[in-house]
Amino acid sequence: MAEKLIAEFQQYLRVERQYSSATLKAYTDDLQLFIKFLKENGGLASLTAVRRMDVHVFMSFLYDQHYQATSIERIISSLRSFYRFLQKNGQIVDNSFSYVQLKRHPRPLPRFFYEKEMQELFQAVAGDALVDIRDRAILETLYATGMRVSECTGLKMTDVDFNLKIVLLHGKGNKDRYVPFGRYCEQALQRYFEQVRSPLISKYHKQHQAVFINQHGDPLTAAGITYILKQIIKRSSLTTTIHPHELRHTFATHLLNRGADLRAVQEFLGHSSLSTTQIYTHVTKEHLQRDYQKYFPRS
């Protein structure tokens, strides 16, 4: 019975909500955690028979296991959505998870690279080796467009328009958007296509349209791009870590620091809500403080 309900919920998320496979997996993992807990604590009669007391005991379990607040918030959100789905379809009357009130924790400020740090990263891929040419194209593209790593791995040759200097990105929930790119990204991509991608595609007789590929001509995965960025860090003079999403944060922060409109940045990032983009306005306050210290005579 539990498997049937989960399968129906997954179908709902996939078809009606149009969630990605990664989001589906996250929801499923949270549901499986709850089912495992119920089985190990008195048995699982039915997912439709869960009471408020079961929810409270599960919450205590999460805290006892030292789950982070953000993880607990995500798990409860997944389960609340699952039981809302059951309620909507008449399989339960009361959603026991709708009564859970979690203390809101302030969102951490997004981590980003300063402009001088970005220059260090670009310097690390300034060579003429094929790996440098590919890695520079990846770095330039992520930074120039603020795309998500999933959008980067899903980028096709037909999505890149050199005439208009824009890329078509396929975002969350199948929401497409156009984002412009500058001459540095243009030059890096064209050089990569001519000297790296085309020769590898021909050598290994590949037929796909993926923009970024590995040494065997196959499309790069998210893990592959993350690995490449870590290698760039190692080749640079920086002593820090890197994640693709930090380049997205850097893109947004640098735009706002230089006076870009918040709504324009929202469009570039593909945020459905302006409140999501507003987190970057807190980051740019550091820029204001730096200017104040630099230019105000009695700072």
Backbone as numpy.savetxt, mean C-alpha at the origin, in Angstrom:
# Nx Ny Nz CAx CAy CAz Cx Cy Cz
-20.32 -25.65 7.77 -21.15 -24.45 7.77 -20.28 -23.19 7.77
-19.23 -23.21 8.63 -18.35 -22.05 8.72 -17.68 -21.78 7.38
-17.21 -22.86 6.71 -16.53 -22.71 5.43 -17.46 -22.11 4.38
-18.75 -22.52 4.43 -19.73 -22.01 3.46 -19.97 -20.52 3.66
-20.10 -20.11 4.92 -20.33 -18.70 5.22 -19.13 -17.84 4.80
-17.93 -18.34 5.07 -16.72 -17.61 4.71 -16.61 -17.49 3.19
-16.92 -18.58 2.49 -16.86 -18.56 1.03 -17.84 -17.53 0.45
-19.05 -17.46 1.03 -20.03 -16.48 0.57 -19.56 -15.06 0.85
-18.91 -14.87 2.01 -18.38 -13.55 2.37 -17.25 -13.15 1.43
-16.38 -14.10 1.11 -15.29 -13.83 0.18 -15.83 -13.45 -1.20
-16.87 -14.14 -1.63 -17.50 -13.82 -2.92 -18.06 -12.41 -2.91
-18.67 -12.04 -1.79 -19.22 -10.68 -1.63 -18.10 -9.63 -1.71
-16.99 -9.87 -1.02 -15.88 -8.92 -1.01 -15.24 -8.81 -2.40
-15.16 -9.96 -3.07 -14.51 -9.99 -4.39 -15.36 -9.33 -5.47
-16.66 -9.64 -5.48 -17.54 -9.19 -6.57 -18.15 -7.82 -6.29
-18.79 -7.69 -5.12 -19.51 -6.45 -4.83 -18.58 -5.34 -4.33
-17.65 -5.71 -3.45 -16.74 -4.70 -2.91 -15.50 -4.52 -3.77
-15.23 -5.51 -4.63 -14.09 -5.47 -5.55 -12.77 -5.29 -4.83
-12.61 -6.04 -3.71 -11.37 -5.98 -2.95 -10.29 -6.82 -3.63
-9.05 -6.45 -3.38 -7.92 -7.17 -3.96 -7.73 -8.51 -3.26
-6.90 -9.36 -3.87 -6.62 -10.68 -3.29 -5.91 -10.54 -1.95
-5.07 -9.51 -1.81 -4.36 -9.29 -0.55 -5.34 -8.92 0.56
-6.34 -8.08 0.25 -7.34 -7.69 1.24 -8.22 -8.88 1.60
-8.57 -9.68 0.61 -9.36 -10.90 0.87 -8.63 -11.83 1.83
-7.34 -11.99 1.61 -6.54 -12.85 2.49 -6.51 -12.31 3.91
-6.40 -10.99 4.06 -6.37 -10.38 5.39 -7.67 -10.64 6.14
-8.81 -10.46 5.45 -10.11 -10.73 6.06 -10.22 -12.20 6.45
-9.80 -13.08 5.55 -9.90 -14.52 5.81 -9.02 -14.94 6.98
-7.82 -14.40 7.05 -6.91 -14.72 8.16 -7.52 -14.29 9.50
-8.16 -13.13 9.53 -8.79 -12.65 10.76 -9.95 -13.56 11.17
-10.73 -13.99 10.18 -11.84 -14.91 10.47 -11.32 -16.25 10.98
-10.26 -16.77 10.38 -9.70 -18.05 10.81 -9.13 -17.96 12.22
-8.58 -16.81 12.57 -8.08 -16.60 13.93 -9.22 -16.69 14.93
-10.34 -16.07 14.60 -11.51 -16.09 15.49 -12.08 -17.50 15.60
-12.15 -18.22 14.49 -12.67 -19.60 14.50 -11.76 -20.49 15.35
-10.46 -20.34 15.19 -9.51 -21.12 15.97 -9.68 -20.84 17.46
-9.88 -19.58 17.81 -10.09 -19.21 19.21 -11.35 -19.88 19.76
-12.43 -19.83 18.99 -13.69 -20.42 19.45 -13.56 -21.93 19.64
-12.87 -22.59 18.72 -12.69 -24.04 18.83 -11.89 -24.43 20.06
-10.90 -23.60 20.38 -10.01 -23.91 21.51 -10.57 -23.45 22.85
-11.69 -22.75 22.80 -12.26 -22.22 24.05 -13.75 -22.55 24.15
-14.01 -23.83 24.24 -15.39 -24.27 24.45 -16.07 -24.82 23.23
-15.36 -24.85 22.13 -15.94 -25.44 20.93 -16.68 -24.42 20.09
-16.81 -24.71 18.81 -17.48 -23.82 17.87 -18.80 -24.45 17.46
-19.87 -23.96 18.06 -21.19 -24.49 17.70 -21.58 -23.99 16.31
-21.54 -22.68 16.13 -21.87 -22.08 14.84 -21.42 -20.63 14.85
-20.93 -20.16 13.71 -20.55 -18.76 13.61 -21.74 -17.83 13.77
-22.92 -18.34 13.49 -24.13 -17.53 13.61 -24.66 -17.50 15.05
-24.02 -18.27 15.95 -24.48 -18.32 17.35 -23.56 -17.57 18.30
-22.68 -16.76 17.76 -21.73 -16.01 18.59 -22.46 -14.94 19.39
-22.16 -14.87 20.69 -22.80 -13.90 21.59 -21.81 -12.79 21.96
-22.35 -11.78 22.62 -21.50 -10.67 23.04 -20.41 -11.14 24.01
-20.76 -12.12 24.85 -19.78 -12.64 25.80 -18.60 -13.27 25.06
-18.87 -13.98 23.96 -17.80 -14.57 23.16 -16.87 -13.48 22.62
-17.46 -12.37 22.21 -16.68 -11.26 21.67 -15.79 -10.66 22.76
-16.35 -10.47 23.96 -15.56 -9.89 25.06 -14.40 -10.80 25.45
-14.65 -12.11 25.48 -13.58 -13.05 25.82 -12.51 -13.06 24.73
-12.94 -12.96 23.49 -11.99 -12.90 22.36 -11.13 -11.64 22.45
-11.76 -10.54 22.81 -11.01 -9.29 22.98 -9.94 -9.44 24.07
-10.31 -10.08 25.18 -9.35 -10.30 26.26 -8.20 -11.17 25.79
-8.53 -12.16 24.97 -7.50 -13.05 24.41 -6.50 -12.25 23.57
-7.00 -11.35 22.73 -6.12 -10.55 21.87 -5.18 -9.69 22.70
-5.72 -9.09 23.76 -4.88 -8.25 24.62 -3.88 -9.10 25.40
-4.31 -10.27 25.85 -3.41 -11.16 26.59 -2.27 -11.66 25.72
-2.53 -11.80 24.42 -1.50 -12.26 23.48 -0.63 -11.11 22.99
-0.86 -9.93 23.53 -0.06 -8.73 23.24 -0.12 -8.32 21.76
-1.30 -8.48 21.18 -1.50 -7.95 19.83 -1.41 -6.43 19.89
-0.83 -5.84 18.87 -0.76 -4.39 18.82 -2.14 -3.79 18.62
-2.31 -2.56 19.07 -3.62 -1.90 19.00 -4.12 -1.82 17.55
-3.20 -1.56 16.63 -3.60 -1.46 15.22 -4.06 -2.82 14.68
-3.43 -3.90 15.16 -3.82 -5.24 14.73 -5.20 -5.61 15.28
-5.43 -5.27 16.54 -6.74 -5.55 17.16 -7.82 -4.77 16.42
-7.53 -3.53 16.10 -8.50 -2.70 15.38 -8.83 -3.31 14.03
-7.83 -3.82 13.32 -8.06 -4.43 12.02 -8.87 -5.72 12.15
-8.53 -6.57 13.13 -9.23 -7.84 13.33 -10.70 -7.61 13.64
-10.96 -6.69 14.57 -12.35 -6.40 14.94 -13.11 -5.81 13.76
-12.45 -4.97 12.98 -13.09 -4.40 11.79 -13.47 -5.50 10.80
-12.58 -6.48 10.61 -12.87 -7.60 9.70 -14.08 -8.39 10.18
-14.09 -8.69 11.47 -15.19 -9.50 12.03 -16.50 -8.71 12.04
-16.41 -7.41 12.31 -17.62 -6.58 12.27 -18.21 -6.59 10.86
-17.36 -6.51 9.86 -17.83 -6.54 8.46 -18.45 -7.89 8.12
-17.83 -8.97 8.61 -18.34 -10.32 8.34 -19.74 -10.48 8.93
-19.91 -10.05 10.17 -21.22 -10.23 10.82 -22.25 -9.22 10.31
-21.79 -8.09 9.82 -22.70 -7.17 9.15 -23.23 -7.80 7.86
-22.35 -8.53 7.19 -22.75 -9.26 5.97 -23.79 -10.33 6.30
-23.56 -11.08 7.37 -24.52 -12.11 7.78 -25.86 -11.49 8.17
-25.80 -10.36 8.87 -27.02 -9.67 9.28 -27.80 -9.17 8.07
-27.08 -8.63 7.11 -27.70 -8.12 5.89 -28.41 -9.22 5.11
-27.86 -10.43 5.19 -28.44 -11.56 4.46 -29.40 -12.39 5.30
-29.78 -11.87 6.47 -30.79 -12.52 7.29 -30.35 -13.78 8.01
-29.02 -13.99 8.14 -28.53 -15.20 8.79 -28.33 -15.01 10.29
-28.29 -13.75 10.73 -28.27 -13.43 12.16 -29.15 -12.20 12.37
-29.61 -12.03 13.62 -30.45 -10.87 13.94 -29.59 -9.74 14.52
-28.63 -10.12 15.36 -27.84 -9.14 16.08 -26.36 -9.31 15.76
-25.67 -8.20 15.44 -24.23 -8.23 15.18 -23.50 -7.90 16.48
-22.97 -8.92 17.12 -22.33 -8.73 18.42 -21.09 -7.86 18.34
-20.46 -7.79 17.18 -19.25 -6.98 17.04 -19.55 -5.50 16.83
-20.81 -5.15 16.58 -21.15 -3.75 16.38 -21.10 -2.97 17.68
-21.07 -3.68 18.81 -21.05 -3.02 20.12 -19.64 -2.77 20.63
-18.64 -3.28 19.92 -17.25 -3.12 20.37 -16.80 -1.69 20.11
-16.33 -1.03 21.16 -15.82 0.32 21.04 -14.33 0.31 21.39
-13.50 0.56 20.40 -12.06 0.57 20.62 -11.58 2.01 20.78
-10.63 2.17 21.66 -10.04 3.49 21.86 -9.25 3.86 20.61
-9.54 5.02 20.08 -8.85 5.46 18.88 -7.44 5.91 19.22
-6.48 5.35 18.52 -5.09 5.73 18.72 -4.68 6.70 17.62
-3.91 7.71 17.96 -3.48 8.64 16.91 -2.65 7.93 15.84
-2.94 8.25 14.60 -2.19 7.62 13.51 -0.76 8.12 13.51
0.19 7.21 13.39 1.59 7.67 13.34 1.83 8.47 12.06
2.68 9.46 12.17 3.00 10.25 10.99 3.75 9.40 9.98
3.40 9.51 8.71 4.07 8.69 7.69 5.56 9.01 7.59
6.35 7.98 7.43 7.79 8.17 7.31 8.13 8.47 5.85
9.02 9.45 5.66 9.37 9.84 4.30 10.85 10.18 4.23
11.34 10.34 3.01 12.74 10.71 2.79 12.83 12.20 2.46
13.84 12.85 3.01 14.10 14.24 2.65 14.68 14.29 1.23
14.64 15.47 0.63 15.10 15.61 -0.75 16.57 15.23 -0.89
17.40 15.58 0.09 18.81 15.20 0.04 18.98 13.69 0.12
18.12 13.03 0.89 18.17 11.57 0.98 17.76 10.93 -0.34
16.78 11.51 -1.01 16.39 11.00 -2.32 17.54 11.14 -3.31
18.28 12.23 -3.22 19.43 12.41 -4.10 20.48 11.33 -3.86
20.63 10.93 -2.60 21.56 9.84 -2.28 21.10 8.54 -2.90
19.80 8.29 -2.89 19.26 7.07 -3.48 19.46 7.07 -5.00
19.21 8.20 -5.63 19.40 8.29 -7.08 20.88 8.14 -7.45
21.75 8.66 -6.61 23.19 8.53 -6.86 23.61 7.07 -6.80
22.93 6.27 -5.96 23.27 4.86 -5.81 22.93 4.04 -7.06
22.06 4.59 -7.93 21.68 3.86 -9.16 22.06 4.68 -10.40
23.14 5.43 -10.28 23.56 6.30 -11.38 24.49 5.61 -12.37
24.81 4.33 -12.13 25.74 3.62 -13.00 25.13 3.20 -14.33
25.96 2.59 -15.17 25.52 2.15 -16.50 25.25 0.65 -16.57
25.41 -0.06 -15.45 25.11 -1.49 -15.42 23.60 -1.68 -15.65
23.23 -2.81 -16.23 21.83 -3.07 -16.54 20.97 -3.04 -15.28
21.50 -3.55 -14.19 20.74 -3.55 -12.94 20.52 -2.13 -12.44
21.50 -1.25 -12.64 21.35 0.15 -12.24 20.28 0.85 -13.08
20.27 0.54 -14.37 19.30 1.17 -15.28 17.88 0.76 -14.88
17.69 -0.54 -14.59 16.36 -1.00 -14.17 15.98 -0.41 -12.83
16.90 -0.45 -11.87 16.59 0.01 -10.52 16.30 1.51 -10.49
17.01 2.26 -11.33 16.74 3.70 -11.39 15.35 3.96 -11.95
14.95 3.17 -12.94 13.62 3.32 -13.52 12.54 3.04 -12.49
12.74 2.02 -11.67 11.78 1.69 -10.61 11.72 2.81 -9.59
12.89 3.28 -9.15 12.96 4.33 -8.14 12.33 5.63 -8.65
12.67 6.00 -9.88 12.11 7.22 -10.47 10.59 7.13 -10.60
10.10 5.97 -11.00 8.66 5.81 -11.23 7.88 5.85 -9.92
8.37 5.15 -8.90 7.68 5.16 -7.61 7.66 6.57 -7.02
8.77 7.26 -7.11 8.87 8.60 -6.53 8.09 9.63 -7.36
8.12 9.50 -8.67 7.50 10.50 -9.55 5.98 10.43 -9.56
5.42 9.28 -9.22 3.97 9.10 -9.32 3.28 8.82 -8.00
4.03 8.41 -6.97 3.40 8.07 -5.69 2.54 6.83 -5.77
2.79 5.99 -6.76 1.96 4.78 -6.91 2.25 3.77 -5.80
1.25 2.94 -5.52 1.40 1.85 -4.57 2.25 0.76 -5.22
2.84 -0.10 -4.39 3.67 -1.17 -4.96 2.82 -2.12 -5.80
1.56 -2.33 -5.40 0.67 -3.20 -6.19 0.38 -2.57 -7.54
0.29 -1.25 -7.59 0.07 -0.56 -8.85 1.32 -0.60 -9.72
2.46 -0.65 -9.08 3.73 -0.74 -9.81 3.88 -2.11 -10.46
3.58 -3.16 -9.71 3.69 -4.51 -10.27 2.62 -4.76 -11.33
1.50 -4.04 -11.23 0.42 -4.22 -12.20 0.52 -3.30 -13.40
1.56 -2.45 -13.43 1.71 -1.49 -14.52 2.05 -2.20 -15.83
1.30 -1.88 -16.88 1.50 -2.49 -18.21 2.11 -1.46 -19.17
2.72 -1.97 -20.22 3.35 -1.10 -21.22 2.33 -0.12 -21.81
1.10 -0.59 -21.99 0.06 0.26 -22.58 -0.43 1.33 -21.61
-0.03 1.23 -20.32 -0.45 2.23 -19.33 0.46 3.46 -19.32
1.58 3.37 -20.02 2.55 4.47 -20.02 2.43 5.26 -21.32
2.12 6.55 -21.19 1.95 7.41 -22.36 3.07 8.46 -22.35
4.07 8.29 -23.21 5.19 9.21 -23.25 4.82 10.54 -23.93
3.80 10.52 -24.78 3.39 11.76 -25.44 2.79 12.74 -24.44
1.90 12.25 -23.59 1.25 13.09 -22.59 2.00 13.10 -21.27
2.98 12.19 -21.14 3.74 12.03 -19.90 2.81 11.74 -18.72
1.99 10.72 -18.89 1.11 10.26 -17.82 1.11 8.74 -17.78
0.77 8.20 -16.60 0.58 6.76 -16.47 -0.85 6.51 -15.99
-1.42 5.42 -16.46 -2.74 4.98 -16.01 -2.53 3.95 -14.91
-3.00 4.27 -13.71 -2.82 3.38 -12.57 -4.14 2.73 -12.20
-4.07 1.44 -11.90 -5.25 0.67 -11.52 -5.21 0.49 -10.01
-5.96 1.33 -9.29 -5.88 1.37 -7.84 -6.80 0.41 -7.14
-6.97 0.64 -5.84 -7.82 -0.21 -5.01 -9.26 -0.14 -5.49
-9.95 -1.29 -5.41 -11.34 -1.33 -5.82 -11.55 -1.05 -7.29
-10.53 -1.39 -8.10 -10.60 -1.18 -9.55 -10.84 0.28 -9.92
-10.33 1.19 -9.10 -10.45 2.63 -9.38 -9.22 3.09 -10.16
-9.44 3.47 -11.40 -8.35 3.92 -12.25 -8.13 5.42 -12.10
-6.89 5.84 -12.29 -6.59 7.27 -12.26 -5.36 7.53 -13.13
-5.25 8.74 -13.64 -4.07 9.15 -14.40 -3.18 10.01 -13.52
-1.88 9.75 -13.58 -0.91 10.53 -12.81 0.22 10.94 -13.77
0.60 12.22 -13.77 1.69 12.66 -14.65 3.05 12.24 -14.11
4.05 12.27 -14.97 5.43 12.05 -14.53 6.33 13.05 -15.26
7.50 13.31 -14.67 8.40 14.32 -15.20 9.48 13.76 -16.10
10.41 14.62 -16.50 11.42 14.24 -17.49 12.43 13.23 -16.94
12.73 13.31 -15.64 13.67 12.35 -15.06 13.10 10.93 -15.14
11.82 10.81 -14.80 11.16 9.50 -14.89 11.05 9.06 -16.35
10.72 9.99 -17.22 10.61 9.67 -18.65 11.93 9.13 -19.20
13.01 9.83 -18.92 14.32 9.41 -19.42 14.73 8.05 -18.84
14.46 7.84 -17.55 14.82 6.58 -16.91 14.03 5.42 -17.49
12.73 5.63 -17.75 11.90 4.57 -18.32 12.30 4.24 -19.75
12.53 5.25 -20.56 12.88 5.01 -21.95 14.22 4.27 -22.06
15.16 4.66 -21.24 16.45 3.97 -21.24 16.29 2.52 -20.78
15.46 2.30 -19.78 15.20 0.94 -19.28 14.51 0.09 -20.34
13.52 0.66 -21.02 12.81 -0.10 -22.06 13.76 -0.52 -23.18
14.62 0.41 -23.60 15.50 0.14 -24.74 16.66 -0.79 -24.39
17.28 -0.59 -23.22 18.51 -1.30 -22.91 18.32 -2.54 -22.03
17.20 -2.62 -21.34 17.01 -3.74 -20.41 15.78 -4.57 -20.75
14.61 -3.93 -20.75 13.38 -4.72 -20.89 13.28 -5.39 -22.26
13.42 -4.64 -23.33 13.27 -5.21 -24.67 14.24 -6.36 -24.93
15.55 -6.21 -24.61 16.47 -7.33 -24.82 16.11 -8.58 -24.01
15.67 -8.39 -22.75 15.33 -9.54 -21.91 14.06 -10.23 -22.42
13.07 -9.44 -22.83 11.83 -10.01 -23.36 12.12 -10.84 -24.61
13.00 -10.33 -25.46 13.37 -11.06 -26.68 14.18 -12.31 -26.36
15.12 -12.17 -25.45 16.00 -13.28 -25.09 15.22 -14.47 -24.55
14.23 -14.19 -23.69 13.49 -15.28 -23.04 12.12 -15.53 -23.69
11.85 -14.86 -24.82 10.63 -15.08 -25.59 9.37 -14.91 -24.74
9.31 -13.82 -24.00 8.15 -13.55 -23.14 7.10 -12.77 -23.94
5.83 -12.95 -23.53 4.72 -12.32 -24.24 3.95 -11.30 -23.41
4.25 -11.19 -22.10 3.46 -10.34 -21.21 3.76 -8.85 -21.43
2.93 -8.00 -20.83 3.04 -6.55 -20.98 3.52 -5.85 -19.71
3.94 -6.60 -18.70 4.40 -5.98 -17.45 5.57 -5.05 -17.70
5.56 -3.88 -17.10 6.63 -2.90 -17.30 7.91 -3.36 -16.63
7.83 -3.73 -15.37 9.04 -4.06 -14.62 9.22 -5.56 -14.50
10.41 -6.02 -14.90 10.67 -7.46 -14.98 11.98 -7.80 -14.25
12.14 -9.09 -13.96 13.38 -9.55 -13.33 14.38 -9.99 -14.40
15.48 -10.58 -13.95 16.56 -10.92 -14.88 16.18 -12.04 -15.85
15.06 -12.73 -15.58 14.60 -13.80 -16.47 13.46 -13.34 -17.37
13.13 -12.06 -17.29 12.07 -11.53 -18.15 10.67 -11.68 -17.59
10.55 -12.18 -16.37 9.24 -12.36 -15.76 8.84 -11.11 -14.97
7.52 -10.87 -14.81 7.08 -9.68 -14.07 7.60 -9.69 -12.63
8.02 -8.53 -12.17 8.45 -8.40 -10.79 7.26 -8.46 -9.85
7.45 -9.07 -8.69 6.43 -9.11 -7.65 6.67 -7.96 -6.67
5.72 -7.78 -5.75 5.88 -6.76 -4.72 7.11 -7.06 -3.87
7.31 -8.34 -3.55 8.49 -8.73 -2.77 9.77 -8.43 -3.54
9.73 -8.61 -4.85 10.90 -8.34 -5.68 11.25 -6.86 -5.69
10.24 -6.00 -5.77 10.50 -4.55 -5.76 11.02 -4.11 -4.40
10.45 -4.68 -3.33 10.93 -4.35 -1.98 12.39 -4.76 -1.83
12.74 -5.92 -2.34 14.14 -6.39 -2.28 15.06 -5.45 -3.05
14.63 -5.01 -4.22 15.45 -4.10 -5.04 15.70 -2.80 -4.30
14.67 -2.25 -3.66 14.84 -1.00 -2.92 15.81 -1.18 -1.75
15.76 -2.34 -1.12 16.69 -2.60 -0.01 18.13 -2.67 -0.52
18.30 -3.21 -1.72 19.64 -3.26 -2.31 20.13 -1.86 -2.67
19.21 -1.00 -3.10 19.59 0.39 -3.41 20.07 1.09 -2.14
19.37 0.86 -1.05 19.77 1.44 0.23 21.19 0.99 0.60
21.47 -0.29 0.40 22.79 -0.83 0.73 23.88 -0.20 -0.12
23.55 0.15 -1.37 24.52 0.75 -2.26 24.68 2.25 -2.01
23.78 2.82 -1.23 23.83 4.25 -0.96 24.61 4.53 0.32
24.72 5.81 0.67 25.41 6.20 1.89 24.45 6.29 3.07
23.16 5.99 2.84 22.15 6.10 3.90 22.21 4.89 4.83
21.95 5.14 6.09 21.91 4.06 7.09 20.49 3.95 7.62
19.59 3.55 6.77 18.19 3.46 7.14 17.56 2.29 6.41
16.28 2.04 6.67 15.54 1.01 5.97 14.63 1.67 4.94
14.01 0.86 4.11 13.13 1.42 3.08 12.01 0.45 2.78
10.86 1.00 2.48 9.70 0.23 2.03 9.08 1.01 0.88
8.53 0.34 -0.13 7.96 1.06 -1.27 6.96 2.14 -0.87
6.18 1.87 0.18 5.15 2.84 0.58 5.75 4.14 1.08
7.00 4.09 1.56 7.66 5.30 2.03 7.96 6.26 0.88
8.14 5.72 -0.31 8.33 6.58 -1.48 7.01 7.26 -1.86
5.91 6.58 -1.61 4.58 7.18 -1.81 4.39 8.34 -0.82
4.77 8.11 0.43 4.70 9.18 1.43 5.61 10.35 1.04
6.79 10.03 0.52 7.75 11.05 0.13 7.20 11.90 -1.01
6.60 11.26 -1.99 5.97 11.94 -3.13 4.96 12.98 -2.64
4.06 12.55 -1.74 3.01 13.44 -1.24 3.59 14.58 -0.40
4.54 14.25 0.46 5.13 15.25 1.34 5.88 16.32 0.56
6.65 15.90 -0.43 7.42 16.86 -1.22 6.51 17.77 -2.05
5.40 17.23 -2.55 4.45 18.06 -3.29 3.86 19.14 -2.39
3.43 18.75 -1.19 2.82 19.71 -0.28 3.84 20.72 0.23
5.06 20.26 0.47 6.11 21.18 0.92 6.39 22.28 -0.09
6.15 21.96 -1.36 6.41 22.94 -2.41 5.15 23.67 -2.86
4.08 23.53 -2.07 2.89 24.34 -2.31 1.77 23.70 -3.09
1.80 22.40 -3.31 0.73 21.74 -4.07 -0.58 21.78 -3.29
-1.69 21.82 -4.01 -3.02 21.81 -3.41 -3.32 20.43 -2.84
-3.94 20.40 -1.67 -4.22 19.13 -1.00 -5.13 18.23 -1.83
-6.10 18.84 -2.49 -7.02 18.03 -3.31 -6.32 17.45 -4.54
-5.36 18.17 -5.06 -4.58 17.63 -6.18 -3.79 16.41 -5.72
-3.17 16.52 -4.54 -2.42 15.39 -3.99 -3.35 14.21 -3.74
-4.57 14.50 -3.27 -5.56 13.44 -3.08 -5.83 12.69 -4.38
-5.97 13.44 -5.46 -6.20 12.82 -6.78 -5.00 11.99 -7.22
-3.80 12.53 -7.03 -2.60 11.82 -7.43 -2.48 10.48 -6.68
-2.79 10.51 -5.37 -2.64 9.31 -4.54 -3.80 8.32 -4.71
-4.92 8.80 -5.24 -6.07 7.92 -5.40 -6.83 7.69 -4.11
-6.76 8.66 -3.19 -7.50 8.56 -1.94 -8.98 8.90 -2.19
-9.88 8.07 -1.68 -11.30 8.35 -1.84 -11.76 9.45 -0.90
-11.05 9.64 0.22 -11.42 10.65 1.20 -10.27 11.63 1.41
-10.60 12.91 1.51 -9.58 13.93 1.74 -8.94 13.77 3.12
-9.69 13.21 4.07 -9.16 13.04 5.43 -7.95 12.11 5.43
-7.91 11.16 4.51 -6.76 10.26 4.41 -5.52 11.03 3.97
-5.71 11.97 3.08 -4.58 12.76 2.57 -4.10 13.78 3.60
-4.99 14.21 4.48 -4.65 15.28 5.43 -3.56 14.89 6.41
-3.28 13.60 6.55 -2.19 13.18 7.44 -0.88 13.84 7.01
-0.74 14.12 5.72 0.51 14.69 5.22 0.67 16.16 5.59
-0.42 16.82 5.93 -0.30 18.22 6.33 0.43 18.32 7.66
0.34 17.29 8.49 1.07 17.28 9.76 2.57 17.10 9.51
2.89 16.32 8.50 4.30 16.11 8.16 4.93 17.41 7.68
4.19 18.16 6.89 4.76 19.37 6.30 4.94 20.48 7.33
4.38 20.33 8.52 4.61 21.32 9.57 6.09 21.39 9.95
6.78 20.29 9.77 8.22 20.28 10.04 8.93 21.21 9.07
8.44 21.24 7.85 8.99 22.14 6.85 8.77 23.60 7.27
7.59 23.90 7.82 7.30 25.25 8.28 8.22 25.64 9.43
8.44 24.72 10.35 9.31 24.98 11.49 10.74 25.26 11.02
11.19 24.50 10.01 12.54 24.68 9.50 12.69 26.06 8.85
11.67 26.48 8.09 11.71 27.80 7.46 11.67 28.91 8.50
10.89 28.69 9.55 10.81 29.69 10.62 12.17 29.88 11.28
12.82 28.78 11.61 14.13 28.86 12.24 15.17 29.51 11.32
14.99 29.31 10.02 15.98 29.80 9.06 15.82 31.29 8.77
14.53 31.75 8.67 14.30 33.09 8.16 13.84 34.11 9.20
13.26 33.67 10.31 12.77 34.65 11.27 13.93 35.18 12.10
14.09 36.53 12.21 15.28 37.08 12.85 15.40 36.80 14.34
14.27 36.55 15.01 14.33 36.30 16.45 13.82 34.89 16.77
14.14 33.95 15.93 13.70 32.56 16.13 14.48 31.89 17.24
